[in-house]
Amino acid sequence: QVQLVESGPGLVKPSQTLSLTCTVPGTSITADYRYWSWLRQPPGKGLEWIGAIPHSGATYYSSSFKTRTSIDKDTSRNQFTLELRSVTPEDTAVYYCAGGSAVTIGVVVKEEYDFWGQGTQVTVSS
């Protein structure tokens, strides 16, 4: 089973940029019909969908994050990345990367994802 691996700093200061990388072992991020997503779970809340980058074509973003988020992919390294700019303490959460072939854009349906990372805690604090 493919286990995605998130990496990045666990502590980010307010107003700075949060940068995370998801490494995808064992399968290609350019495989047909795959969508590679970022999600997060703030303390005491449910999963939030941030955005997704497909195997080809335009990237999708949640309206809640669109103005300060960038998702990109590095096909040579089989990785995709998240940048979240101008962070505040409200961005403190466990961040997950996930992948699937038939995901619903804009909402979280956990069963639609075939691959998950273990999650990485990011704290925004000075």
Secondary structure, DSSP 8 states (H G I E B T S, - for coil): --EEEEES-SEE-TTS-EEEEEE--SS-TTSTT-EEEEEEE-TTS--EEEEEEESSS--EE-TTTGGGEEEEEETTTTEEEEEE-S--GGG-EEEEEEEESS--TTS--GGG-SEEE--EEEEE--
